[in-house]
Amino acid sequence: MKTVTVGEFKSKFTYYLEKVMKGEEFIVAYGRKKKKVALFSPYANKKRPLRKLGPLDGKVTIQISDDWEMSDEELINA
């Protein structure tokens, strides 16, 4: 994975944005010590953690009406 400085990232922002849109990832480093401060990757690569019901798991049931118009995916991501 490529590492770029803040200055380079700033001056070539469009170039790096196009790289990300093509699926590439890169790290942005800051300061003289080049401390790694950010990771840029395509949004599609983002993995969302599964939501847990928590302390009510196994204790609660939900009944949804037959005329419910929201899909399960829309409900979970709301």
mmJSON file of the N, C-alpha and C atoms, coordinates in Angstrom:
{"data_MODEL":{"atom_site":{
"group_PDB":["ATOM","ATOM","ATOM","ATOM","ATOM","ATOM","ATOM","ATOM","ATOM","ATOM","ATOM","ATOM","ATOM","ATOM","ATOM","ATOM","ATOM","ATOM","ATOM","ATOM","ATOM","ATOM","ATOM","ATOM","ATOM","ATOM","ATOM","ATOM","ATOM","ATOM","ATOM","ATOM","ATOM","ATOM","ATOM","ATOM","ATOM","ATOM","ATOM","ATOM","ATOM","ATOM","ATOM","ATOM","ATOM","ATOM","ATOM","ATOM","ATOM","ATOM","ATOM","ATOM","ATOM","ATOM","ATOM","ATOM","ATOM","ATOM","ATOM","ATOM","ATOM","ATOM","ATOM","ATOM","ATOM","ATOM","ATOM","ATOM","ATOM","ATOM","ATOM","ATOM","ATOM","ATOM","ATOM","ATOM","ATOM","ATOM","ATOM","ATOM","ATOM","ATOM","ATOM","ATOM","ATOM","ATOM","ATOM","ATOM","ATOM","ATOM","ATOM","ATOM","ATOM","ATOM","ATOM","ATOM","ATOM","ATOM","ATOM","ATOM","ATOM","ATOM","ATOM","ATOM","ATOM","ATOM","ATOM","ATOM","ATOM","ATOM","ATOM","ATOM","ATOM","ATOM","ATOM","ATOM","ATOM","ATOM","ATOM","ATOM","ATOM","ATOM","ATOM","ATOM","ATOM","ATOM","ATOM","ATOM","ATOM","ATOM","ATOM","ATOM","ATOM","ATOM","ATOM","ATOM","ATOM","ATOM","ATOM","ATOM","ATOM","ATOM","ATOM","ATOM","ATOM","ATOM","ATOM","ATOM","ATOM","ATOM","ATOM","ATOM","ATOM","ATOM","ATOM","ATOM","ATOM","ATOM","ATOM","ATOM","ATOM","ATOM","ATOM","ATOM","ATOM","ATOM","ATOM","ATOM","ATOM","ATOM","ATOM","ATOM","ATOM","ATOM","ATOM","ATOM","ATOM","ATOM","ATOM","ATOM","ATOM","ATOM","ATOM","ATOM","ATOM","ATOM","ATOM","ATOM","ATOM","ATOM","ATOM","ATOM","ATOM","ATOM","ATOM","ATOM","ATOM","ATOM","ATOM","ATOM","ATOM","ATOM","ATOM","ATOM","ATOM","ATOM","ATOM","ATOM","ATOM","ATOM","ATOM","ATOM","ATOM","ATOM","ATOM","ATOM","ATOM","ATOM","ATOM","ATOM","ATOM","ATOM","ATOM","ATOM","ATOM","ATOM","ATOM","ATOM","ATOM","ATOM","ATOM","ATOM","ATOM","ATOM"],
"id":[1,2,3,4,5,6,7,8,9,10,11,12,13,14,15,16,17,18,19,20,21,22,23,24,25,26,27,28,29,30,31,32,33,34,35,36,37,38,39,40,41,42,43,44,45,46,47,48,49,50,51,52,53,54,55,56,57,58,59,60,61,62,63,64,65,66,67,68,69,70,71,72,73,74,75,76,77,78,79,80,81,82,83,84,85,86,87,88,89,90,91,92,93,94,95,96,97,98,99,100,101,102,103,104,105,106,107,108,109,110,111,112,113,114,115,116,117,118,119,120,121,122,123,124,125,126,127,128,129,130,131,132,133,134,135,136,137,138,139,140,141,142,143,144,145,146,147,148,149,150,151,152,153,154,155,156,157,158,159,160,161,162,163,164,165,166,167,168,169,170,171,172,173,174,175,176,177,178,179,180,181,182,183,184,185,186,187,188,189,190,191,192,193,194,195,196,197,198,199,200,201,202,203,204,205,206,207,208,209,210,211,212,213,214,215,216,217,218,219,220,221,222,223,224,225,226,227,228,229,230,231,232,233,234],
"type_symbol":["N","C","C","N","C","C","N","C","C","N","C","C","N","C","C","N","C","C","N","C","C","N","C","C","N","C","C","N","C","C","N","C","C","N","C","C","N","C","C","N","C","C","N","C","C","N","C","C","N","C","C","N","C","C","N","C","C","N","C","C","N","C","C","N","C","C","N","C","C","N","C","C","N","C","C","N","C","C","N","C","C","N","C","C","N","C","C","N","C","C","N","C","C","N","C","C","N","C","C","N","C","C","N","C","C","N","C","C","N","C","C","N","C","C","N","C","C","N","C","C","N","C","C","N","C","C","N","C","C","N","C","C","N","C","C","N","C","C","N","C","C","N","C","C","N","C","C","N","C","C","N","C","C","N","C","C","N","C","C","N","C","C","N","C","C","N","C","C","N","C","C","N","C","C","N","C","C","N","C","C","N","C","C","N","C","C","N","C","C","N","C","C","N","C","C","N","C","C","N","C","C","N","C","C","N","C","C","N","C","C","N","C","C","N","C","C","N","C","C","N","C","C","N","C","C","N","C","C","N","C","C","N","C","C"],
"label_atom_id":["N","CA","C","N","CA","C","N","CA","C","N","CA","C","N","CA","C","N","CA","C","N","CA","C","N","CA","C","N","CA","C","N","CA","C","N","CA","C","N","CA","C","N","CA","C","N","CA","C","N","CA","C","N","CA","C","N","CA","C","N","CA","C","N","CA","C","N","CA","C","N","CA","C","N","CA","C","N","CA","C","N","CA","C","N","CA","C","N","CA","C","N","CA","C","N","CA","C","N","CA","C","N","CA","C","N","CA","C","N","CA","C","N","CA","C","N","CA","C","N","CA","C","N","CA","C","N","CA","C","N","CA","C","N","CA","C","N","CA","C","N","CA","C","N","CA","C","N","CA","C","N","CA","C","N","CA","C","N","CA","C","N","CA","C","N","CA","C","N","CA","C","N","CA","C","N","CA","C","N","CA","C","N","CA","C","N","CA","C","N","CA","C","N","CA","C","N","CA","C","N","CA","C","N","CA","C","N","CA","C","N","CA","C","N","CA","C","N","CA","C","N","CA","C","N","CA","C","N","CA","C","N","CA","C","N","CA","C","N","CA","C","N","CA","C","N","CA","C","N","CA","C","N","CA","C","N","CA","C","N","CA","C","N","CA","C","N","CA","C","N","CA","C"],
"label_alt_id":[null,null,null,null,null,null,null,null,null,null,null,null,null,null,null,null,null,null,null,null,null,null,null,null,null,null,null,null,null,null,null,null,null,null,null,null,null,null,null,null,null,null,null,null,null,null,null,null,null,null,null,null,null,null,null,null,null,null,null,null,null,null,null,null,null,null,null,null,null,null,null,null,null,null,null,null,null,null,null,null,null,null,null,null,null,null,null,null,null,null,null,null,null,null,null,null,null,null,null,null,null,null,null,null,null,null,null,null,null,null,null,null,null,null,null,null,null,null,null,null,null,null,null,null,null,null,null,null,null,null,null,null,null,null,null,null,null,null,null,null,null,null,null,null,null,null,null,null,null,null,null,null,null,null,null,null,null,null,null,null,null,null,null,null,null,null,null,null,null,null,null,null,null,null,null,null,null,null,null,null,null,null,null,null,null,null,null,null,null,null,null,null,null,null,null,null,null,null,null,null,null,null,null,null,null,null,null,null,null,null,null,null,null,null,null,null,null,null,null,null,null,null,null,null,null,null,null,null,null,null,null,null,null,null],
"label_comp_id":["MET","MET","MET","LYS","LYS","LYS","THR","THR","THR","VAL","VAL","VAL","THR","THR","THR","VAL","VAL","VAL","GLY","GLY","GLY","GLU","GLU","GLU","PHE","PHE","PHE","LYS","LYS","LYS","SER","SER","SER","LYS","LYS","LYS","PHE","PHE","PHE","THR","THR","THR","TYR","TYR","TYR","TYR","TYR","TYR","LEU","LEU","LEU","GLU","GLU","GLU","LYS","LYS","LYS","VAL","VAL","VAL","MET","MET","MET","LYS","LYS","LYS","GLY","GLY","GLY","GLU","GLU","GLU","GLU","GLU","GLU","PHE","PHE","PHE","ILE","ILE","ILE","VAL","VAL","VAL","ALA","ALA","ALA","TYR","TYR","TYR","GLY","GLY","GLY","ARG","ARG","ARG","LYS","LYS","LYS","LYS","LYS","LYS","LYS","LYS","LYS","LYS","LYS","LYS","VAL","VAL","VAL","ALA","ALA","ALA","LEU","LEU","LEU","PHE","PHE","PHE","SER","SER","SER","PRO","PRO","PRO","TYR","TYR","TYR","ALA","ALA","ALA","ASN","ASN","ASN","LYS","LYS","LYS","LYS","LYS","LYS","ARG","ARG","ARG","PRO","PRO","PRO","LEU","LEU","LEU","ARG","ARG","ARG","LYS","LYS","LYS","LEU","LEU","LEU","GLY","GLY","GLY","PRO","PRO","PRO","LEU","LEU","LEU","ASP","ASP","ASP","GLY","GLY","GLY","LYS","LYS","LYS","VAL","VAL","VAL","THR","THR","THR","ILE","ILE","ILE","GLN","GLN","GLN","ILE","ILE","ILE","SER","SER","SER","ASP","ASP","ASP","ASP","ASP","ASP","TRP","TRP","TRP","GLU","GLU","GLU","MET","MET","MET","SER","SER","SER","ASP","ASP","ASP","GLU","GLU","GLU","GLU","GLU","GLU","LEU","LEU","LEU","ILE","ILE","ILE","ASN","ASN","ASN","ALA","ALA","ALA"],
"label_asym_id":["A","A","A","A","A","A","A","A","A","A","A","A","A","A","A","A","A","A","A","A","A","A","A","A","A","A","A","A","A","A","A","A","A","A","A","A","A","A","A","A","A","A","A","A","A","A","A","A","A","A","A","A","A","A","A","A","A","A","A","A","A","A","A","A","A","A","A","A","A","A","A","A","A","A","A","A","A","A","A","A","A","A","A","A","A","A","A","A","A","A","A","A","A","A","A","A","A","A","A","A","A","A","A","A","A","A","A","A","A","A","A","A","A","A","A","A","A","A","A","A","A","A","A","A","A","A","A","A","A","A","A","A","A","A","A","A","A","A","A","A","A","A","A","A","A","A","A","A","A","A","A","A","A","A","A","A","A","A","A","A","A","A","A","A","A","A","A","A","A","A","A","A","A","A","A","A","A","A","A","A","A","A","A","A","A","A","A","A","A","A","A","A","A","A","A","A","A","A","A","A","A","A","A","A","A","A","A","A","A","A","A","A","A","A","A","A","A","A","A","A","A","A","A","A","A","A","A","A","A","A","A","A","A","A"],
"label_entity_id":["1","1","1","1","1","1","1","1","1","1","1","1","1","1","1","1","1","1","1","1","1","1","1","1","1","1","1","1","1","1","1","1","1","1","1","1","1","1","1","1","1","1","1","1","1","1","1","1","1","1","1","1","1","1","1","1","1","1","1","1","1","1","1","1","1","1","1","1","1","1","1","1","1","1","1","1","1","1","1","1","1","1","1","1","1","1","1","1","1","1","1","1","1","1","1","1","1","1","1","1","1","1","1","1","1","1","1","1","1","1","1","1","1","1","1","1","1","1","1","1","1","1","1","1","1","1","1","1","1","1","1","1","1","1","1","1","1","1","1","1","1","1","1","1","1","1","1","1","1","1","1","1","1","1","1","1","1","1","1","1","1","1","1","1","1","1","1","1","1","1","1","1","1","1","1","1","1","1","1","1","1","1","1","1","1","1","1","1","1","1","1","1","1","1","1","1","1","1","1","1","1","1","1","1","1","1","1","1","1","1","1","1","1","1","1","1","1","1","1","1","1","1","1","1","1","1","1","1","1","1","1","1","1","1"],
"label_seq_id":[1,1,1,2,2,2,3,3,3,4,4,4,5,5,5,6,6,6,7,7,7,8,8,8,9,9,9,10,10,10,11,11,11,12,12,12,13,13,13,14,14,14,15,15,15,16,16,16,17,17,17,18,18,18,19,19,19,20,20,20,21,21,21,22,22,22,23,23,23,24,24,24,25,25,25,26,26,26,27,27,27,28,28,28,29,29,29,30,30,30,31,31,31,32,32,32,33,33,33,34,34,34,35,35,35,36,36,36,37,37,37,38,38,38,39,39,39,40,40,40,41,41,41,42,42,42,43,43,43,44,44,44,45,45,45,46,46,46,47,47,47,48,48,48,49,49,49,50,50,50,51,51,51,52,52,52,53,53,53,54,54,54,55,55,55,56,56,56,57,57,57,58,58,58,59,59,59,60,60,60,61,61,61,62,62,62,63,63,63,64,64,64,65,65,65,66,66,66,67,67,67,68,68,68,69,69,69,70,70,70,71,71,71,72,72,72,73,73,73,74,74,74,75,75,75,76,76,76,77,77,77,78,78,78],
"pdbx_PDB_ins_code":[null,null,null,null,null,null,null,null,null,null,null,null,null,null,null,null,null,null,null,null,null,null,null,null,null,null,null,null,null,null,null,null,null,null,null,null,null,null,null,null,null,null,null,null,null,null,null,null,null,null,null,null,null,null,null,null,null,null,null,null,null,null,null,null,null,null,null,null,null,null,null,null,null,null,null,null,null,null,null,null,null,null,null,null,null,null,null,null,null,null,null,null,null,null,null,null,null,null,null,null,null,null,null,null,null,null,null,null,null,null,null,null,null,null,null,null,null,null,null,null,null,null,null,null,null,null,null,null,null,null,null,null,null,null,null,null,null,null,null,null,null,null,null,null,null,null,null,null,null,null,null,null,null,null,null,null,null,null,null,null,null,null,null,null,null,null,null,null,null,null,null,null,null,null,null,null,null,null,null,null,null,null,null,null,null,null,null,null,null,null,null,null,null,null,null,null,null,null,null,null,null,null,null,null,null,null,null,null,null,null,null,null,null,null,null,null,null,null,null,null,null,null,null,null,null,null,null,null,null,null,null,null,null,null],
"Cartn_x":[0.845,0.0,0.897,0.578,1.393,1.128,2.191,2.08,2.466,1.634,1.908,1.879,2.612,2.614,1.377,1.058,-0.083,0.089,1.3,1.561,1.305,1.794,1.577,0.094,-0.567,-1.996,-2.786,-2.416,-3.102,-2.902,-1.694,-1.406,-1.921,-2.123,-2.589,-3.891,-4.754,-5.986,-6.816,-7.047,-7.861,-7.243,-5.943,-5.233,-5.489,-5.33,-5.523,-6.989,-7.889,-9.308,-9.668,-9.113,-9.34,-8.775,-7.617,-7.024,-7.949,-8.505,-9.418,-10.658,-11.176,-12.365,-12.084,-10.833,-10.453,-10.19,-10.297,-10.145,-8.852,-7.966,-6.692,-6.86,-5.96,-5.927,-4.574,-4.542,-3.26,-3.358,-2.185,-2.068,-1.527,-2.04,-1.525,-0.686,0.547,1.486,1.667,1.851,1.915,3.207,3.759,4.901,6.237,7.284,8.65,8.844,8.163,8.295,7.381,6.613,5.693,4.776,4.134,3.19,1.962,1.598,0.445,-0.833,-1.616,-2.796,-4.114,-4.077,-5.329,-5.122,-6.179,-6.199,-7.343,-7.053,-8.085,-8.326,-9.595,-9.974,-11.366,-11.747,-13.077,-14.171,-15.229,-16.343,-16.96,-16.981,-17.555,-16.815,-15.553,-14.768,-15.114,-15.86,-16.193,-17.075,-16.679,-17.459,-18.2,-19.496,-20.311,-20.475,-20.272,-20.454,-21.935,-22.205,-23.579,-24.095,-25.332,-25.936,-26.394,-26.13,-26.551,-27.717,-28.602,-29.754,-29.361,-28.235,-27.741,-28.4,-28.669,-29.198,-30.601,-31.315,-32.66,-32.668,-31.497,-31.398,-32.021,-32.983,-33.656,-34.817,-35.013,-36.084,-37.202,-36.934,-37.885,-38.256,-39.527,-39.966,-40.644,-40.555,-41.146,-42.06,-43.279,-44.204,-44.42,-44.283,-44.436,-45.663,-46.468,-47.693,-47.405,-48.374,-48.213,-48.096,-48.631,-48.576,-47.351,-46.358,-45.104,-44.43,-44.05,-43.517,-42.002,-41.341,-39.888,-39.223,-38.199,-37.492,-36.638,-36.245,-35.386,-34.095,-33.516,-32.256,-32.423,-33.539,-33.795,-33.95,-34.62,-34.818,-33.502,-32.671,-31.393,-30.451,-30.429,-29.502,-30.043,-31.24,-31.836,-31.14],
"Cartn_y":[-1.165,0.0,1.237,2.181,3.378,4.363,5.052,6.098,7.423,8.451,9.784,10.799,11.888,12.943,13.815,14.572,15.478,16.476,17.009,17.976,17.409,16.192,15.555,15.271,14.778,14.486,15.752,16.834,18.109,18.637,18.557,19.105,18.222,16.932,16.006,15.323,16.085,15.521,14.797,15.422,14.813,13.509,13.498,12.291,11.137,11.402,10.34,9.946,10.894,10.57,9.623,9.864,8.966,7.573,7.513,6.215,5.444,6.14,5.502,5.0,5.792,5.379,4.15,3.905,2.712,1.514,1.709,0.594,0.569,1.524,1.541,2.145,1.789,2.332,2.981,3.993,4.584,5.229,5.441,6.017,7.43,8.344,9.715,9.86,10.355,10.536,12.026,12.376,13.771,14.071,15.239,15.727,15.154,15.629,15.177,13.692,13.197,11.77,10.899,11.56,10.866,9.888,10.432,9.639,9.328,8.07,7.65,8.108,8.95,9.537,9.164,8.684,8.365,7.252,6.507,5.461,5.788,5.938,6.213,4.956,4.558,3.369,3.596,2.841,2.999,2.744,3.517,3.378,1.985,1.407,0.07,-0.983,-0.732,-1.683,-1.633,-0.617,-0.446,-1.591,-2.234,-3.328,-2.814,-2.981,-2.539,-3.7,-3.442,-4.521,-4.881,-6.13,-6.554,-5.944,-5.517,-4.967,-6.115,-5.983,-6.996,-6.445,-7.317,-6.911,-6.579,-7.075,-6.738,-7.537,-6.892,-7.624,-8.191,-7.726,-8.238,-9.427,-9.851,-10.975,-12.22,-12.803,-14.001,-13.716,-12.45,-12.091,-11.298,-10.81,-9.938,-10.538,-10.445,-10.833,-9.629,-9.575,-8.463,-9.036,-8.51,-8.905,-7.693,-7.897,-6.808,-7.086,-6.063,-6.161,-6.599,-7.264,-7.729,-6.586,-5.411,-4.289,-3.394,-3.916,-3.184,-2.9,-1.636,-1.254,-1.072,-1.228,-1.051,-2.424,-2.548,-3.826,-4.032,-5.267,-5.564,-4.762,-4.666,-3.937,-2.454,-1.852,-0.44,-0.239,-1.17,-1.081,-1.202,-2.146,-2.371,-1.199,-0.598,0.493,1.868,1.948,3.254,3.899],
"Cartn_z":[0.0,0.0,0.0,-0.859,-1.016,0.125,0.559,1.565,0.928,1.138,0.598,1.733,1.564,2.58,2.406,3.446,3.39,2.248,2.091,1.031,-0.353,-0.589,-1.886,-2.097,-1.063,-1.153,-1.471,-0.801,-0.996,-2.42,-2.924,-4.25,-5.39,-5.115,-6.16,-5.746,-5.08,-4.532,-5.592,-6.734,-7.787,-8.28,-8.433,-8.873,-7.899,-6.599,-5.609,-5.473,-5.658,-5.621,-6.771,-7.938,-9.075,-8.799,-8.151,-7.79,-6.845,-5.859,-4.907,-5.64,-6.559,-7.313,-8.164,-8.506,-9.27,-8.361,-7.041,-6.112,-5.323,-5.542,-4.823,-3.427,-2.543,-1.188,-0.959,-0.102,0.264,1.632,2.225,3.563,3.438,4.273,4.311,5.574,5.393,6.504,6.77,8.051,8.469,9.228,8.972,9.738,9.315,10.02,9.706,9.952,10.968,11.288,10.423,9.563,8.652,9.402,10.427,11.213,10.352,10.304,9.507,10.211,9.506,10.131,9.453,8.216,7.53,6.512,6.31,5.291,4.348,3.075,2.088,1.275,1.227,0.473,-0.103,-1.114,-1.702,-0.668,-0.743,0.191,0.109,-1.07,-1.256,-0.438,-0.083,0.709,2.194,2.614,4.029,4.487,5.546,6.106,7.331,7.318,8.447,9.42,10.694,11.672,11.795,12.099,12.315,13.608,13.582,14.798,15.687,16.971,17.927,18.736,19.137,19.919,21.352,21.787,23.121,24.219,25.36,26.515,26.286,25.273,25.01,24.054,23.606,22.683,23.307,22.614,23.106,24.035,24.436,25.363,24.692,23.49,22.812,21.464,21.117,19.781,19.139,17.828,17.092,16.025,15.954,14.9,14.01,12.708,11.749,10.895,10.703,9.925,8.488,7.856,6.477,5.477,5.809,4.867,5.097,5.762,6.015,4.682,4.439,3.137,3.117,4.231,4.289,4.245,3.412,3.328,4.584,4.818,5.969,5.9,4.696,4.504,4.847,4.421,4.733,6.238,6.896,8.341,9.09,8.698,9.372,9.182,7.998,7.698,8.048,8.586,8.922,10.083],
"occupancy":[1.0,1.0,1.0,1.0,1.0,1.0,1.0,1.0,1.0,1.0,1.0,1.0,1.0,1.0,1.0,1.0,1.0,1.0,1.0,1.0,1.0,1.0,1.0,1.0,1.0,1.0,1.0,1.0,1.0,1.0,1.0,1.0,1.0,1.0,1.0,1.0,1.0,1.0,1.0,1.0,1.0,1.0,1.0,1.0,1.0,1.0,1.0,1.0,1.0,1.0,1.0,1.0,1.0,1.0,1.0,1.0,1.0,1.0,1.0,1.0,1.0,1.0,1.0,1.0,1.0,1.0,1.0,1.0,1.0,1.0,1.0,1.0,1.0,1.0,1.0,1.0,1.0,1.0,1.0,1.0,1.0,1.0,1.0,1.0,1.0,1.0,1.0,1.0,1.0,1.0,1.0,1.0,1.0,1.0,1.0,1.0,1.0,1.0,1.0,1.0,1.0,1.0,1.0,1.0,1.0,1.0,1.0,1.0,1.0,1.0,1.0,1.0,1.0,1.0,1.0,1.0,1.0,1.0,1.0,1.0,1.0,1.0,1.0,1.0,1.0,1.0,1.0,1.0,1.0,1.0,1.0,1.0,1.0,1.0,1.0,1.0,1.0,1.0,1.0,1.0,1.0,1.0,1.0,1.0,1.0,1.0,1.0,1.0,1.0,1.0,1.0,1.0,1.0,1.0,1.0,1.0,1.0,1.0,1.0,1.0,1.0,1.0,1.0,1.0,1.0,1.0,1.0,1.0,1.0,1.0,1.0,1.0,1.0,1.0,1.0,1.0,1.0,1.0,1.0,1.0,1.0,1.0,1.0,1.0,1.0,1.0,1.0,1.0,1.0,1.0,1.0,1.0,1.0,1.0,1.0,1.0,1.0,1.0,1.0,1.0,1.0,1.0,1.0,1.0,1.0,1.0,1.0,1.0,1.0,1.0,1.0,1.0,1.0,1.0,1.0,1.0,1.0,1.0,1.0,1.0,1.0,1.0,1.0,1.0,1.0,1.0,1.0,1.0,1.0,1.0,1.0,1.0,1.0,1.0],
"B_iso_or_equiv":[0.0,0.0,0.0,0.0,0.0,0.0,0.0,0.0,0.0,0.0,0.0,0.0,0.0,0.0,0.0,0.0,0.0,0.0,0.0,0.0,0.0,0.0,0.0,0.0,0.0,0.0,0.0,0.0,0.0,0.0,0.0,0.0,0.0,0.0,0.0,0.0,0.0,0.0,0.0,0.0,0.0,0.0,0.0,0.0,0.0,0.0,0.0,0.0,0.0,0.0,0.0,0.0,0.0,0.0,0.0,0.0,0.0,0.0,0.0,0.0,0.0,0.0,0.0,0.0,0.0,0.0,0.0,0.0,0.0,0.0,0.0,0.0,0.0,0.0,0.0,0.0,0.0,0.0,0.0,0.0,0.0,0.0,0.0,0.0,0.0,0.0,0.0,0.0,0.0,0.0,0.0,0.0,0.0,0.0,0.0,0.0,0.0,0.0,0.0,0.0,0.0,0.0,0.0,0.0,0.0,0.0,0.0,0.0,0.0,0.0,0.0,0.0,0.0,0.0,0.0,0.0,0.0,0.0,0.0,0.0,0.0,0.0,0.0,0.0,0.0,0.0,0.0,0.0,0.0,0.0,0.0,0.0,0.0,0.0,0.0,0.0,0.0,0.0,0.0,0.0,0.0,0.0,0.0,0.0,0.0,0.0,0.0,0.0,0.0,0.0,0.0,0.0,0.0,0.0,0.0,0.0,0.0,0.0,0.0,0.0,0.0,0.0,0.0,0.0,0.0,0.0,0.0,0.0,0.0,0.0,0.0,0.0,0.0,0.0,0.0,0.0,0.0,0.0,0.0,0.0,0.0,0.0,0.0,0.0,0.0,0.0,0.0,0.0,0.0,0.0,0.0,0.0,0.0,0.0,0.0,0.0,0.0,0.0,0.0,0.0,0.0,0.0,0.0,0.0,0.0,0.0,0.0,0.0,0.0,0.0,0.0,0.0,0.0,0.0,0.0,0.0,0.0,0.0,0.0,0.0,0.0,0.0,0.0,0.0,0.0,0.0,0.0,0.0,0.0,0.0,0.0,0.0,0.0,0.0],
"pdbx_formal_charge":[null,null,null,null,null,null,null,null,null,null,null,null,null,null,null,null,null,null,null,null,null,null,null,null,null,null,null,null,null,null,null,null,null,null,null,null,null,null,null,null,null,null,null,null,null,null,null,null,null,null,null,null,null,null,null,null,null,null,null,null,null,null,null,null,null,null,null,null,null,null,null,null,null,null,null,null,null,null,null,null,null,null,null,null,null,null,null,null,null,null,null,null,null,null,null,null,null,null,null,null,null,null,null,null,null,null,null,null,null,null,null,null,null,null,null,null,null,null,null,null,null,null,null,null,null,null,null,null,null,null,null,null,null,null,null,null,null,null,null,null,null,null,null,null,null,null,null,null,null,null,null,null,null,null,null,null,null,null,null,null,null,null,null,null,null,null,null,null,null,null,null,null,null,null,null,null,null,null,null,null,null,null,null,null,null,null,null,null,null,null,null,null,null,null,null,null,null,null,null,null,null,null,null,null,null,null,null,null,null,null,null,null,null,null,null,null,null,null,null,null,null,null,null,null,null,null,null,null,null,null,null,null,null,null],
"auth_seq_id":[1,1,1,2,2,2,3,3,3,4,4,4,5,5,5,6,6,6,7,7,7,8,8,8,9,9,9,10,10,10,11,11,11,12,12,12,13,13,13,14,14,14,15,15,15,16,16,16,17,17,17,18,18,18,19,19,19,20,20,20,21,21,21,22,22,22,23,23,23,24,24,24,25,25,25,26,26,26,27,27,27,28,28,28,29,29,29,30,30,30,31,31,31,32,32,32,33,33,33,34,34,34,35,35,35,36,36,36,37,37,37,38,38,38,39,39,39,40,40,40,41,41,41,42,42,42,43,43,43,44,44,44,45,45,45,46,46,46,47,47,47,48,48,48,49,49,49,50,50,50,51,51,51,52,52,52,53,53,53,54,54,54,55,55,55,56,56,56,57,57,57,58,58,58,59,59,59,60,60,60,61,61,61,62,62,62,63,63,63,64,64,64,65,65,65,66,66,66,67,67,67,68,68,68,69,69,69,70,70,70,71,71,71,72,72,72,73,73,73,74,74,74,75,75,75,76,76,76,77,77,77,78,78,78],
"auth_comp_id":["MET","MET","MET","LYS","LYS","LYS","THR","THR","THR","VAL","VAL","VAL","THR","THR","THR","VAL","VAL","VAL","GLY","GLY","GLY","GLU","GLU","GLU","PHE","PHE","PHE","LYS","LYS","LYS","SER","SER","SER","LYS","LYS","LYS","PHE","PHE","PHE","THR","THR","THR","TYR","TYR","TYR","TYR","TYR","TYR","LEU","LEU","LEU","GLU","GLU","GLU","LYS","LYS","LYS","VAL","VAL","VAL","MET","MET","MET","LYS","LYS","LYS","GLY","GLY","GLY","GLU","GLU","GLU","GLU","GLU","GLU","PHE","PHE","PHE","ILE","ILE","ILE","VAL","VAL","VAL","ALA","ALA","ALA","TYR","TYR","TYR","GLY","GLY","GLY","ARG","ARG","ARG","LYS","LYS","LYS","LYS","LYS","LYS","LYS","LYS","LYS","LYS","LYS","LYS","VAL","VAL","VAL","ALA","ALA","ALA","LEU","LEU","LEU","PHE","PHE","PHE","SER","SER","SER","PRO","PRO","PRO","TYR","TYR","TYR","ALA","ALA","ALA","ASN","ASN","ASN","LYS","LYS","LYS","LYS","LYS","LYS","ARG","ARG","ARG","PRO","PRO","PRO","LEU","LEU","LEU","ARG","ARG","ARG","LYS","LYS","LYS","LEU","LEU","LEU","GLY","GLY","GLY","PRO","PRO","PRO","LEU","LEU","LEU","ASP","ASP","ASP","GLY","GLY","GLY","LYS","LYS","LYS","VAL","VAL","VAL","THR","THR","THR","ILE","ILE","ILE","GLN","GLN","GLN","ILE","ILE","ILE","SER","SER","SER","ASP","ASP","ASP","ASP","ASP","ASP","TRP","TRP","TRP","GLU","GLU","GLU","MET","MET","MET","SER","SER","SER","ASP","ASP","ASP","GLU","GLU","GLU","GLU","GLU","GLU","LEU","LEU","LEU","ILE","ILE","ILE","ASN","ASN","ASN","ALA","ALA","ALA"],
"auth_asym_id":["A","A","A","A","A","A","A","A","A","A","A","A","A","A","A","A","A","A","A","A","A","A","A","A","A","A","A","A","A","A","A","A","A","A","A","A","A","A","A","A","A","A","A","A","A","A","A","A","A","A","A","A","A","A","A","A","A","A","A","A","A","A","A","A","A","A","A","A","A","A","A","A","A","A","A","A","A","A","A","A","A","A","A","A","A","A","A","A","A","A","A","A","A","A","A","A","A","A","A","A","A","A","A","A","A","A","A","A","A","A","A","A","A","A","A","A","A","A","A","A","A","A","A","A","A","A","A","A","A","A","A","A","A","A","A","A","A","A","A","A","A","A","A","A","A","A","A","A","A","A","A","A","A","A","A","A","A","A","A","A","A","A","A","A","A","A","A","A","A","A","A","A","A","A","A","A","A","A","A","A","A","A","A","A","A","A","A","A","A","A","A","A","A","A","A","A","A","A","A","A","A","A","A","A","A","A","A","A","A","A","A","A","A","A","A","A","A","A","A","A","A","A","A","A","A","A","A","A","A","A","A","A","A","A"],
"auth_atom_id":["N","CA","C","N","CA","C","N","CA","C","N","CA","C","N","CA","C","N","CA","C","N","CA","C","N","CA","C","N","CA","C","N","CA","C","N","CA","C","N","CA","C","N","CA","C","N","CA","C","N","CA","C","N","CA","C","N","CA","C","N","CA","C","N","CA","C","N","CA","C","N","CA","C","N","CA","C","N","CA","C","N","CA","C","N","CA","C","N","CA","C","N","CA","C","N","CA","C","N","CA","C","N","CA","C","N","CA","C","N","CA","C","N","CA","C","N","CA","C","N","CA","C","N","CA","C","N","CA","C","N","CA","C","N","CA","C","N","CA","C","N","CA","C","N","CA","C","N","CA","C","N","CA","C","N","CA","C","N","CA","C","N","CA","C","N","CA","C","N","CA","C","N","CA","C","N","CA","C","N","CA","C","N","CA","C","N","CA","C","N","CA","C","N","CA","C","N","CA","C","N","CA","C","N","CA","C","N","CA","C","N","CA","C","N","CA","C","N","CA","C","N","CA","C","N","CA","C","N","CA","C","N","CA","C","N","CA","C","N","CA","C","N","CA","C","N","CA","C","N","CA","C","N","CA","C","N","CA","C","N","CA","C","N","CA","C","N","CA","C","N","CA","C"],
"pdbx_PDB_model_num":[1,1,1,1,1,1,1,1,1,1,1,1,1,1,1,1,1,1,1,1,1,1,1,1,1,1,1,1,1,1,1,1,1,1,1,1,1,1,1,1,1,1,1,1,1,1,1,1,1,1,1,1,1,1,1,1,1,1,1,1,1,1,1,1,1,1,1,1,1,1,1,1,1,1,1,1,1,1,1,1,1,1,1,1,1,1,1,1,1,1,1,1,1,1,1,1,1,1,1,1,1,1,1,1,1,1,1,1,1,1,1,1,1,1,1,1,1,1,1,1,1,1,1,1,1,1,1,1,1,1,1,1,1,1,1,1,1,1,1,1,1,1,1,1,1,1,1,1,1,1,1,1,1,1,1,1,1,1,1,1,1,1,1,1,1,1,1,1,1,1,1,1,1,1,1,1,1,1,1,1,1,1,1,1,1,1,1,1,1,1,1,1,1,1,1,1,1,1,1,1,1,1,1,1,1,1,1,1,1,1,1,1,1,1,1,1,1,1,1,1,1,1,1,1,1,1,1,1,1,1,1,1,1,1]
}}}
